Amino acid sequence: MIEIYAAVLGASIGVAGLTASGFSRRNNESREAVIRLTMAVESIAGKLDELHQDMKSDRKEIYTKLNLHDNRLTLLEGKTNDKS
């Protein structure tokens, strides 16, 4: 009878150990997944910042050129109005 209790107790300890190691492994995998996702989000945020800066500089360049062309058109319109 004692042998049966010892066998049940030994099996229970083995199952508990396997369960604990499974939880530990899943916890480590989850931690690694969170780290990978965090790094990916930070990378995307950096790329978005770069894109935003590029768009701002492009917009500034476009408005500068538009202003220059507007000034040229104004001068041309003034010259054609003087000839009329």
C-alpha positions in Angstrom: 0.0 0.0 0.0 2.8 2.4 0.8 4.3 1.6 -2.6 1.2 2.8 -4.3 1.2 6.1 -2.4 4.9 6.5 -3.2 4.3 5.8 -6.9 1.4 8.3 -7.0 3.4 10.9 -5.1 6.4 10.4 -7.5 4.1 10.7 -10.5 2.5 13.8 -9.1 5.9 15.4 -8.5 7.0 14.5 -12.1 3.8 16.0 -13.6 4.2 19.2 -11.4 7.8 19.5 -12.6 6.8 19.2 -16.2 4.0 21.7 -15.8 6.3 24.2 -14.1 8.9 23.8 -16.9 6.2 24.3 -19.5 5.0 27.5 -17.9 8.5 28.7 -17.6 9.2 28.0 -21.3 5.9 29.7 -22.4 6.8 32.7 -20.2 10.2 33.0 -21.9 8.7 32.6 -25.3 6.1 35.3 -24.5 8.8 37.6 -23.2 10.8 37.2 -26.4 7.8 37.8 -28.5 7.0 41.0 -26.6 10.6 42.2 -27.1 10.5 41.4 -30.9 7.2 43.3 -31.2 8.5 46.2 -29.3 11.6 46.4 -31.4 9.4 46.2 -34.6 7.2 49.1 -33.4 10.2 51.2 -32.5 11.6 50.6 -36.0 8.4 51.5 -37.7 8.1 54.7 -35.5 11.6 55.7 -36.6 10.8 55.1 -40.2 7.6 57.2 -39.9 9.6 60.0 -38.3 12.0 59.9 -41.3 9.2 59.9 -43.7 7.5 62.8 -41.9 10.8 64.8 -42.1 11.2 64.0 -45.8 7.6 65.1 -46.5 8.1 68.4 -44.6 11.3 69.2 -46.6 9.6 68.3 -49.9 6.6 70.5 -49.0 8.9 73.4 -48.2 10.7 72.9 -51.5 7.4 72.7 -53.4 6.0 75.9 -51.8 9.2 77.8 -52.4 9.1 76.8 -56.1 5.4 77.7 -56.3 6.1 81.1 -54.8 8.9 81.7 -57.2 6.7 80.7 -60.2 3.9 82.9 -58.8 6.3 85.9 -58.7 7.4 85.2 -62.3 3.8 84.9 -63.5 2.9 88.2 -61.7 5.9 89.9 -63.5 4.9 88.4 -66.9 1.2 89.4 -66.4 2.4 92.9 -65.5 4.5 93.1 -68.7 1.7 91.9 -70.9 -0.8 94.4 -69.3 1.7 97.2 -70.0 1.9 96.3 -73.7 -1.9 96.2 -74.1 
